[in-house]
Amino acid sequence: MAEQAKDISFACFFVGGSFPQLLICDDMIVLSYISNEARMTDKKTKDAVAALKVISNPARFKILRILLRAQEKKQEMCVKEIAEAADISQSAASHQLARLEDRGLVCASRMGQMRCYKICDSPLMGRIGKVIRQFDY
């Protein structure tokens, strides 16, 4: 029986970025390179996904946008003010503020019986702030 020729298709391309450029013409090398790159950026990927999850909630997005505007005026805001500005209940505002505080995005202080919040100075908040400002119209 005659052996049939197999259709072998592959791509040759240069891969650059943070690694030396490689000419890849072998499926196994491509897969190895991709999985190696995935391992090296796994923490960065997880951090990016976590940051996007934070702002995927409409209430948290609104709260951060409100606090970013307050930060420009060098102001803190209490839960009641934030809830009113975000058009959510005080309970919902407190819940979301606690989640944001746990992630180090907002900082709280006490003024009598009121808890007031401001944006924390952190690299993650800096990145999230840039994203939120892109949608601030």
Residue, then its C-alpha position, 0 to 999 in steps of 0.5 A: m500500500a502506498e503511503q499518503a503524504k501528510d499535509i504538514s502545515f506550520a508557521c514561521f514567525f518571530v517572537g519578541g517582547s521581553f524574551p530574545q527574539l526566536l524564529i519558531c518553525d516547529d509546533m512543539i517549540v511554539l507550544s513550549y514557548i507559549s506555555n513557558e511565557a504563560r508560566m512567567t506571566d501567571k502572577k501578572t495575569k492573576d493580578a490583572v484579572a483580580a483588578l478587573k474583577v474589582i471594577s466589574n461590579p457597578a457599585r464598586f466602579k461607581i464608588l471608586r470613581i466618586l472617591l477618585r473625584a474626591q481625591e482630586k479635591k483632597q477630600e475624604m467622604c463618609v459612607k452616607e455621602i458615598a451611598e448618596a452619590a452612587d445612588i445605592s443604600q448605605s448598607a451596600a456602600s459599606h459592604q463594597l467599601a469593606r471589600l475595597e478596603d480589604r484589597g488595599l484600594v481605599c483607606a478608612s478613618r473614623m470621624g466620631q461615629m462616621r467612617c470616612y474613606k479615601i483612595c489609597d496610594s498603591p500601584l494597583m489603585g494607580r492602574i485601576g484609577k487610570v482605567i476608571r478615568q478612561f470611562d469618566y465622561 
